[in-house]
């Protein structure tokens, strides 16, 4: 249960003032004492300064990536998606190739993306990058049945 507090009386206020005065008179801190803080508090800085520092860090990171000729994860992923979308599919894929594709699709599905929409996205990328003559006979071109008839070697998109 909560305890009830009584109101301060004028005598209580006088006692508190005496105690605070005694504390300041008798128990003073050494101005040369060691600093006990392990981490100094950050001083507030204007938002503009913070943003300028962030732009500088980003510019340094991009410059370093350019100097090393290092791709970002997004660029590697886009290169893999482009390679997948522009594959000629004339050679049969190995079981390892299908395993890699299924892992990529499973990862996207586990992160909440729709496999159907992923396939549509890859199909749009293929239509954008591959010449229509090279896509002749594919299911989405309306030219007939898909290239692969068996389910074991069906196109992933």
Secondary structure by P-SEA (a helix, b strand, c coil): cbbbbbcccaaaaaaaaaaaaaaaccccccccccccccccccccccaaaaaaaaaaaaaaaaaaaaaaccccaaaaaaaaaaaaaaccccccccaaaaaaaaaaaaaaaaacccaaaaaaaaaaaaaaccccccccccccccccccccccccccccc
